[in-house]
Amino acid sequence: MSQEKVDYNKEQKHNRKKNVKKRKVQHIVGIVAGCVLTVALLVWVGFSVYSKYETAQAANVTKLTVDNSAMTEYMANLDKE
């Protein structure tokens, strides 16, 4: 082996713990970032669906009017008798 390879291998062996720790930290940061992005996406989709649902519900409101004059007349006739 050339002297460059020997020096490189010694340096890698010397820094092995530091490199392993760095890779673990990067892995954990990647997982946490992925989870945060996933939760943010789910919240955004949920809010969008809820907003559209509420808008649709507000548009479908119908007023119901009841004509109770017949009932009033009937009750009035019962009171007279």
All heavy atoms as an XYZ file, in Angstrom:
643
protein
N       0.844     -1.175      0.000
C       0.000      0.000      0.000
C       0.891      1.240      0.000
O       1.962      1.251      0.580
C      -0.898      0.019      1.243
C      -2.003     -1.000      1.187
S      -3.365     -0.887      2.330
C      -2.801     -0.211      3.781
N       0.350      2.233     -0.614
C       1.110      3.478     -0.644
C       1.006      4.177      0.702
O       0.108      3.904      1.506
C       0.587      4.378     -1.757
O      -0.719      4.797     -1.446
N       1.886      5.072      0.919
C       1.913      5.809      2.189
C       0.635      6.644      2.352
O       0.129      6.806      3.452
C       3.153      6.716      2.248
C       3.369      7.373      3.591
C       3.594      6.353      4.711
O       4.209      5.308      4.506
N       3.089      6.657      5.892
N       0.081      7.138      1.241
C      -1.156      7.935      1.308
C      -2.309      7.096      1.847
O      -3.102      7.551      2.674
C      -1.513      8.480     -0.079
C      -0.560      9.536     -0.582
C      -0.883      9.962     -1.999
O      -1.924      9.538     -2.546
O      -0.084     10.723     -2.557
N      -2.405      5.849      1.351
C      -3.471      4.966      1.826
C      -3.298      4.653      3.304
O      -4.261      4.618      4.062
C      -3.465      3.653      1.035
C      -4.339      3.640     -0.158
C      -4.387      2.219     -0.701
C      -5.402      2.110     -1.784
N      -5.464      0.753     -2.323
N      -2.081      4.407      3.728
C      -1.800      4.093      5.125
C      -2.199      5.271      6.002
O      -2.860      5.108      7.031
C      -0.313      3.726      5.318
C       0.031      3.613      6.797
C       0.022      2.437      4.594
N      -1.813      6.476      5.596
C      -2.167      7.671      6.366
C      -3.682      7.873      6.406
O      -4.251      8.221      7.447
C      -1.491      8.914      5.770
C       0.017      8.889      5.961
O       0.496      8.145      6.851
O       0.709      9.619      5.215
N      -4.341      7.632      5.273
C      -5.803      7.787      5.214
C      -6.485      6.802      6.150
O      -7.398      7.151      6.903
C      -6.293      7.591      3.771
C      -7.796      7.655      3.629
C      -8.461      8.873      3.667
C      -8.548      6.496      3.478
C      -9.834      8.940      3.546
C      -9.917      6.544      3.356
C     -10.562      7.768      3.390
O     -11.931      7.825      3.279
N      -6.038      5.554      6.126
C      -6.636      4.532      6.991
C      -6.401      4.841      8.467
O      -7.286      4.629      9.301
C      -6.098      3.154      6.640
C      -6.661      2.626      5.333
O      -7.717      3.070      4.897
N      -5.950      1.708      4.708
N      -5.203      5.339      8.798
C      -4.936      5.717     10.191
C      -5.849      6.855     10.632
O      -6.368      6.860     11.749
C      -3.462      6.138     10.352
C      -2.492      5.005     10.439
C      -1.078      5.524     10.686
C      -0.091      4.400     10.732
N       1.280      4.876     10.964
N      -6.040      7.825      9.750
C      -6.906      8.955     10.077
C      -8.354      8.492     10.264
O      -9.047      8.917     11.197
C      -6.836     10.002      8.964
C      -7.637     11.250      9.257
C      -7.566     12.246      8.128
O      -6.565     12.252      7.380
O      -8.533     13.015      7.996
N      -8.810      7.587      9.385
C     -10.168      7.061      9.502
C     -10.348      6.276     10.799
O     -11.376      6.391     11.464
C     -10.504      6.171      8.300
C     -10.668      6.915      7.000
C     -11.793      7.924      7.066
O     -12.858      7.667      7.598
N     -11.522      9.109      6.537
N      -9.348      5.496     11.145
C      -9.413      4.714     12.379
C      -9.413      5.639     13.584
O     -10.149      5.421     14.555
C      -8.230      3.752     12.455
C      -8.305      2.793     13.608
C      -7.157      1.792     13.565
C      -7.258      0.825     14.707
N      -6.149     -0.142     14.697
N      -8.624      6.692     13.526
C      -8.542      7.657     14.632
C      -9.863      8.403     14.817
O     -10.275      8.688     15.946
C      -7.400      8.642     14.364
C      -7.251      9.688     15.415
N      -6.829      9.401     16.693
C      -7.479     11.019     15.385
C      -6.809     10.514     17.414
N      -7.192     11.514     16.634
N     -10.562      8.701     13.720
C     -11.804      9.488     13.775
C     -13.057      8.619     13.699
O     -14.153      9.138     13.487
C     -11.829     10.501     12.625
C     -10.760     11.548     12.776
O     -10.385     11.904     13.887
N     -10.243     12.039     11.659
N     -12.919      7.318     13.866
C     -14.048      6.409     13.686
C     -15.203      6.723     14.636
O     -16.360      6.800     14.223
C     -13.596      4.968     13.861
C     -14.702      3.982     13.532
C     -14.201      2.571     13.405
N     -13.341      2.500     12.208
C     -12.271      1.725     12.110
N     -11.914      0.952     13.106
N     -11.547      1.697     11.005
N     -14.936      6.924     15.919
C     -15.998      7.201     16.884
C     -16.739      8.490     16.514
O     -17.960      8.556     16.586
C     -15.434      7.309     18.292
C     -15.054      5.996     18.902
C     -14.573      6.166     20.324
C     -14.148      4.840     20.914
N     -13.653      4.993     22.292
N     -15.973      9.498     16.130
C     -16.572     10.779     15.768
C     -17.451     10.629     14.524
O     -18.562     11.169     14.461
C     -15.479     11.810     15.498
C     -15.999     13.225     15.387
C     -14.960     14.253     14.940
C     -13.646     14.160     15.641
N     -12.676     15.177     15.196
N     -16.981      9.860     13.555
C     -17.740      9.659     12.322
C     -19.013      8.854     12.570
O     -20.065      9.150     12.001
C     -16.879      8.977     11.260
C     -15.803      9.889     10.717
O     -15.918     11.106     10.797
N     -14.743      9.300     10.183
N     -18.926      7.829     13.410
C     -20.105      7.025     13.732
C     -21.135      7.878     14.447
O     -22.336      7.823     14.129
C     -19.705      5.792     14.577
C     -20.921      5.105     15.158
C     -18.888      4.820     13.741
N     -20.690      8.680     15.402
C     -21.600      9.556     16.128
C     -22.253     10.554     15.179
O     -23.456     10.820     15.260
C     -20.849     10.288     17.238
C     -21.728     11.089     18.144
C     -20.943     11.693     19.286
C     -21.846     12.511     20.193
N     -21.107     13.085     21.302
N     -21.477     11.099     14.254
C     -22.000     12.075     13.287
C     -23.069     11.426     12.402
O     -24.113     12.021     12.142
C     -20.854     12.601     12.425
C     -21.246     13.683     11.458
C     -20.033     14.181     10.703
C     -20.387     15.242      9.691
N     -19.217     15.689      8.937
N     -22.835     10.197     11.959
C     -23.814      9.497     11.126
C     -25.093      9.207     11.900
O     -26.191      9.340     11.362
C     -23.218      8.190     10.596
C     -22.477      8.382      9.298
C     -22.090      7.060      8.665
N     -20.698      6.806      9.041
C     -20.244      5.676      9.565
N     -21.033      4.672      9.768
N     -18.972      5.551      9.886
N     -24.962      8.824     13.174
C     -26.146      8.563     13.990
C     -26.980      9.824     14.171
O     -28.204      9.798     14.070
C     -25.744      8.009     15.353
C     -25.339      6.565     15.337
C     -25.006      6.087     16.748
C     -24.551      4.647     16.756
N     -24.227      4.195     18.127
N     -26.305     10.939     14.452
C     -27.008     12.208     14.633
C     -27.715     12.609     13.343
O     -28.865     13.036     13.358
C     -26.040     13.313     15.116
C     -26.671     14.680     15.021
C     -25.588     13.028     16.538
N     -27.037     12.459     12.207
C     -27.650     12.792     10.929
C     -28.857     11.909     10.653
O     -29.878     12.377     10.135
C     -26.632     12.654      9.794
C     -25.603     13.752      9.758
C     -24.559     13.522      8.686
O     -24.380     12.404      8.192
N     -23.844     14.585      8.335
N     -28.778     10.647     11.011
C     -29.891      9.717     10.818
C     -31.091     10.137     11.670
O     -32.218     10.172     11.182
C     -29.435      8.298     11.163
C     -30.482      7.265     10.967
N     -30.872      6.843      9.726
C     -31.222      6.574     11.867
C     -31.822      5.931      9.870
N     -32.043      5.740     11.153
N     -30.848     10.454     12.923
C     -31.931     10.869     13.823
C     -32.550     12.179     13.351
O     -33.780     12.330     13.343
C     -31.419     10.963     15.272
C     -31.096      9.562     15.795
C     -32.436     11.654     16.167
C     -30.395      9.542     17.129
N     -31.714     13.123     12.933
C     -32.230     14.403     12.431
C     -33.086     14.170     11.190
O     -34.139     14.787     11.031
C     -31.069     15.383     12.140
C     -31.537     16.579     11.339
C     -30.431     15.840     13.444
N     -32.670     13.271     10.339
C     -33.452     12.945      9.141
C     -34.805     12.356      9.491
O     -35.828     12.709      8.890
N     -34.828     11.458     10.460
C     -36.092     10.850     10.882
C     -37.014     11.903     11.493
O     -38.207     11.953     11.178
C     -35.831      9.700     11.873
C     -35.197      8.518     11.138
C     -37.114      9.263     12.569
C     -34.759      7.397     12.045
N     -36.482     12.746     12.365
C     -37.293     13.779     13.005
C     -37.839     14.760     11.963
O     -39.020     15.124     11.993
C     -36.488     14.517     14.098
C     -37.210     15.751     14.583
C     -36.198     13.582     15.258
N     -37.001     15.172     11.026
C     -37.441     16.093      9.977
C     -38.538     15.456      9.122
O     -39.524     16.108      8.773
C     -36.266     16.511      9.112
N     -38.387     14.191      8.799
C     -39.416     13.480      8.036
C     -40.735     13.411      8.787
O     -41.805     13.605      8.204
N     -40.666     13.147     10.089
C     -41.884     13.091     10.906
C     -42.566     14.455     10.972
O     -43.789     14.552     10.861
C     -41.566     12.583     12.311
S     -41.115     10.843     12.362
N     -41.762     15.503     11.146
C     -42.330     16.846     11.222
C     -43.006     17.210      9.901
O     -44.124     17.754      9.894
C     -41.239     17.877     11.595
C     -41.713     19.301     11.376
C     -40.808     17.683     13.039
N     -42.363     16.901      8.794
C     -42.964     17.193      7.496
C     -44.242     16.392      7.273
O     -45.226     16.910      6.736
C     -41.963     16.913      6.377
C     -40.823     17.913      6.246
C     -39.826     17.447      5.198
C     -41.351     19.282      5.899
N     -44.238     15.134      7.687
C     -45.426     14.303      7.530
C     -46.582     14.846      8.355
O     -47.721     14.937      7.867
C     -45.120     12.848      7.941
O     -44.039     12.368      7.143
C     -46.324     11.957      7.771
N     -46.319     15.215      9.594
C     -47.372     15.769     10.452
C     -47.884     17.083      9.879
O     -49.099     17.322      9.842
C     -46.854     15.949     11.899
C     -47.809     16.777     12.725
C     -46.633     14.590     12.550
N     -46.982     17.931      9.396
C     -47.398     19.203      8.810
C     -48.273     18.977      7.582
O     -49.288     19.661      7.402
C     -46.170     20.035      8.440
N     -47.920     18.010      6.759
C     -48.720     17.699      5.580
C     -50.094     17.188      5.973
O     -51.109     17.602      5.405
C     -47.994     16.663      4.718
C     -48.710     16.232      3.444
C     -48.770     17.404      2.462
C     -47.996     15.061      2.808
N     -50.157     16.301      6.963
C     -51.441     15.768      7.404
C     -52.327     16.852      8.004
O     -53.541     16.881      7.769
C     -51.229     14.638      8.410
C     -50.655     13.343      7.834
C     -50.377     12.345      8.956
C     -51.604     12.741      6.824
N     -51.736     17.754      8.781
C     -52.509     18.853      9.366
C     -53.039     19.754      8.265
O     -54.197     20.174      8.292
C     -51.651     19.652     10.374
C     -52.312     20.952     10.759
C     -51.391     18.802     11.609
N     -52.213     20.049      7.282
C     -52.629     20.914      6.182
C     -53.776     20.276      5.393
O     -54.774     20.934      5.079
C     -51.446     21.191      5.261
C     -51.807     22.013      4.066
C     -52.185     23.318      4.041
C     -51.841     21.570      2.715
N     -52.433     23.707      2.766
C     -52.228     22.656      1.914
C     -51.555     20.354      2.106
C     -52.361     22.566      0.550
C     -51.683     20.272      0.730
C     -52.081     21.368     -0.034
N     -53.659     18.985      5.078
C     -54.716     18.283      4.346
C     -55.990     18.235      5.183
O     -57.086     18.488      4.678
C     -54.255     16.858      3.952
C     -55.409     16.021      3.454
C     -53.174     16.935      2.892
N     -55.864     17.940      6.459
C     -57.034     17.894      7.332
C     -57.726     19.236      7.422
O     -58.961     19.321      7.358
N     -56.962     20.297      7.563
C     -57.552     21.633      7.641
C     -58.240     21.990      6.332
O     -59.331     22.580      6.335
C     -56.484     22.676      7.974
C     -57.035     24.069      8.068
C     -57.767     24.449      9.174
C     -56.824     24.975      7.050
C     -58.291     25.728      9.258
C     -57.340     26.250      7.121
C     -58.083     26.635      8.228
N     -57.634     21.643      5.198
C     -58.241     21.930      3.900
C     -59.568     21.198      3.733
O     -60.557     21.778      3.288
C     -57.298     21.538      2.767
O     -56.128     22.298      2.812
N     -59.580     19.933      4.098
C     -60.815     19.148      3.993
C     -61.884     19.720      4.918
O     -63.042     19.887      4.521
C     -60.542     17.658      4.305
C     -61.832     16.885      4.469
C     -59.671     17.054      3.215
N     -61.524     20.048      6.141
C     -62.468     20.611      7.096
C     -63.019     21.945      6.592
O     -64.211     22.209      6.680
C     -61.800     20.798      8.465
C     -62.688     21.446      9.486
C     -63.704     20.731     10.095
C     -62.517     22.781      9.843
C     -64.528     21.325     11.027
C     -63.336     23.383     10.774
C     -64.341     22.656     11.364
O     -65.159     23.236     12.284
N     -62.142     22.776      6.053
C     -62.564     24.078      5.541
C     -63.554     23.921      4.392
O     -64.585     24.606      4.342
C     -61.342     24.866      5.084
O     -61.735     26.089      4.530
N     -63.262     23.022      3.464
C     -64.173     22.785      2.346
C     -65.496     22.206      2.835
O     -66.559     22.556      2.330
C     -63.523     21.862      1.318
C     -62.434     22.535      0.524
C     -61.917     21.629     -0.563
C     -60.738     22.250     -1.249
N     -61.096     23.010     -2.403
N     -65.455     21.332      3.814
C     -66.678     20.745      4.362
C     -67.544     21.819      5.012
O     -68.753     21.857      4.794
C     -66.310     19.659      5.383
C     -67.506     19.080      6.092
C     -68.328     18.160      5.459
C     -67.818     19.457      7.396
C     -69.432     17.627      6.103
C     -68.913     18.939      8.051
C     -69.719     18.018      7.405
O     -70.808     17.507      8.039
N     -66.931     22.683      5.807
C     -67.686     23.747      6.467
C     -68.279     24.709      5.446
O     -69.398     25.170      5.608
C     -66.802     24.502      7.454
C     -66.498     23.722      8.708
C     -67.742     23.420      9.529
O     -68.597     24.317      9.670
O     -67.858     22.286     10.003
N     -67.547     25.028      4.395
C     -68.054     25.909      3.346
C     -69.245     25.268      2.651
O     -70.247     25.940      2.381
C     -66.948     26.218      2.316
O     -65.828     26.776      2.997
C     -67.425     27.180      1.264
N     -69.159     23.983      2.374
C     -70.262     23.272      1.728
C     -71.478     23.214      2.646
O     -72.620     23.358      2.185
C     -69.825     21.863      1.329
N     -71.254     23.011      3.927
C     -72.375     22.957      4.868
C     -73.064     24.314      4.970
O     -74.279     24.394      5.073
C     -71.910     22.507      6.255
C     -71.504     21.065      6.324
C     -72.660     20.112      6.057
O     -73.819     20.499      6.024
N     -72.338     18.863      5.824
N     -72.286     25.391      4.963
C     -72.856     26.728      5.050
C     -73.661     27.052      3.794
O     -74.669     27.769      3.858
C     -71.755     27.763      5.250
N     -73.250     26.536      2.649
C     -73.958     26.801      1.395
C     -75.251     26.010      1.302
O     -76.179     26.413      0.599
C     -73.055     26.466      0.212
N     -75.366     24.907      2.011
C     -76.538     24.041      1.924
C     -77.602     24.341      2.971
O     -78.540     23.578      3.117
C     -76.123     22.579      2.043
C     -75.365     22.114      0.826
O     -75.509     22.686     -0.244
N     -74.554     21.091      0.983
N     -77.478     25.425      3.686
C     -78.460     25.753      4.724
C     -79.757     26.163      4.038
O     -79.779     27.007      3.156
C     -77.938     26.893      5.627
C     -79.019     27.356      6.573
C     -76.721     26.425      6.376
N     -80.843     25.544      4.454
C     -82.154     25.890      3.900
C     -83.048     26.338      5.036
O     -82.973     25.825      6.160
C     -82.798     24.688      3.190
O     -82.893     23.610      4.108
C     -81.979     24.262      1.998
N     -83.900     27.302      4.736
C     -84.846     27.770      5.742
C     -86.139     27.001      5.586
O     -86.608     26.761      4.478
C     -85.112     29.261      5.580
C     -83.954     30.122      5.998
C     -84.361     31.569      6.006
C     -83.235     32.408      6.577
N     -83.628     33.814      6.678
N     -86.705     26.654      6.688
C     -87.946     25.915      6.695
C     -88.991     26.777      7.380
O     -88.812     27.207      8.522
C     -87.765     24.597      7.460
C     -88.988     23.708      7.567
C     -89.406     23.234      6.181
C     -88.686     22.531      8.452
N     -90.054     27.034      6.672
C     -91.148     27.814      7.263
C     -92.351     26.900      7.409
O     -92.654     26.088      6.532
C     -91.514     29.023      6.381
O     -91.852     28.559      5.079
C     -90.356     29.996      6.294
N     -93.016     27.052      8.518
C     -94.166     26.214      8.814
C     -95.388     27.120      8.937
O     -95.374     28.115      9.664
C     -93.950     25.428     10.128
C     -95.176     24.615     10.479
C     -92.725     24.553     10.022
N     -96.424     26.750      8.228
C     -97.684     27.489      8.318
C     -98.568     26.756      9.325
O     -99.102     25.695      9.038
C     -98.355     27.543      6.937
C     -99.642     28.341      6.962
O     -99.787     29.182      7.871
O    -100.479     28.127      6.076
N     -98.680     27.334     10.491
C     -99.471     26.684     11.532
C    -100.800     27.396     11.746
O    -101.405     27.298     12.809
C     -98.674     26.587     12.828
C     -98.324     27.944     13.384
O     -98.533     28.956     12.730
N     -97.805     27.965     14.600
N    -101.304     28.072     10.741
C    -102.588     28.765     10.882
C    -103.730     27.781     11.059
O    -104.689     28.046     11.808
C    -102.846     29.675      9.674
O    -102.867     28.907      8.493
N    -103.657     26.634     10.412
C    -104.722     25.633     10.557
C    -104.758     25.120     11.994
O    -105.849     24.944     12.567
C    -104.488     24.488      9.585
N    -103.614     24.910     12.570
C    -103.565     24.442     13.954
C    -104.112     25.514     14.901
O    -104.825     25.200     15.850
C    -102.127     24.087     14.325
C    -102.013     23.468     15.689
S    -102.869     21.920     15.743
C    -101.540     20.841     16.062
N    -103.767     26.764     14.638
C    -104.255     27.857     15.471
C    -105.782     27.960     15.391
O    -106.454     28.131     16.414
C    -103.609     29.186     15.019
O    -102.206     29.027     15.034
C    -103.992     30.322     15.937
N    -106.323     27.845     14.177
C    -107.796     27.889     14.013
C    -108.457     26.728     14.734
O    -109.499     26.886     15.383
C    -108.144     27.874     12.533
C    -107.825     29.153     11.807
C    -108.104     29.043     10.318
O    -108.785     28.078      9.897
O    -107.609     29.919      9.590
N    -107.861     25.550     14.646
C    -108.419     24.378     15.308
C    -108.429     24.566     16.825
O    -109.417     24.262     17.498
C    -107.594     23.136     14.924
C    -108.040     21.878     15.640
C    -109.227     21.252     15.317
C    -107.259     21.319     16.643
C    -109.630     20.111     15.964
C    -107.625     20.180     17.294
C    -108.830     19.587     16.953
O    -109.224     18.442     17.614
N    -107.337     25.090     17.363
C    -107.257     25.322     18.804
C    -108.267     26.391     19.224
O    -108.865     26.298     20.298
C    -105.829     25.742     19.201
C    -104.792     24.644     19.005
S    -105.086     23.195     20.009
C    -104.544     23.787     21.577
N    -108.426     27.405     18.390
C    -109.402     28.455     18.703
C    -110.825     27.888     18.713
O    -111.650     28.261     19.566
C    -109.279     29.595     17.702
N    -111.110     26.996     17.776
C    -112.433     26.374     17.741
C    -112.646     25.471     18.942
O    -113.784     25.370     19.451
C    -112.610     25.556     16.454
C    -112.806     26.445     15.236
O    -113.206     27.600     15.365
N    -112.528     25.898     14.062
N    -111.638     24.820     19.440
C    -111.791     23.977     20.621
C    -112.066     24.822     21.865
O    -112.829     24.405     22.732
C    -110.513     23.152     20.856
C    -110.291     21.960     19.909
C    -108.991     21.284     20.262
C    -111.441     20.973     20.015
N    -111.431     26.000     21.939
C    -111.651     26.863     23.097
C    -113.075     27.425     23.111
O    -113.644     27.660     24.174
C    -110.649     28.033     23.077
C    -109.241     27.561     23.442
O    -109.128     26.490     24.062
O    -108.260     28.272     23.091
N    -113.681     27.642     21.944
C    -115.030     28.202     21.853
C    -116.058     27.179     22.317
O    -117.093     27.548     22.854
C    -115.350     28.631     20.424
C    -114.595     29.875     20.011
C    -114.972     30.249     18.603
C    -114.180     31.460     18.120
N    -114.499     31.799     16.734
N    -115.797     25.943     22.100
C    -116.792     24.924     22.409
C    -116.838     24.594     23.827
O    -116.594     24.574     24.815
C    -116.511     23.662     21.605
C    -116.743     23.869     20.151
C    -116.423     22.629     19.355
O    -116.116     21.556     19.922
O    -116.473     22.706     18.140
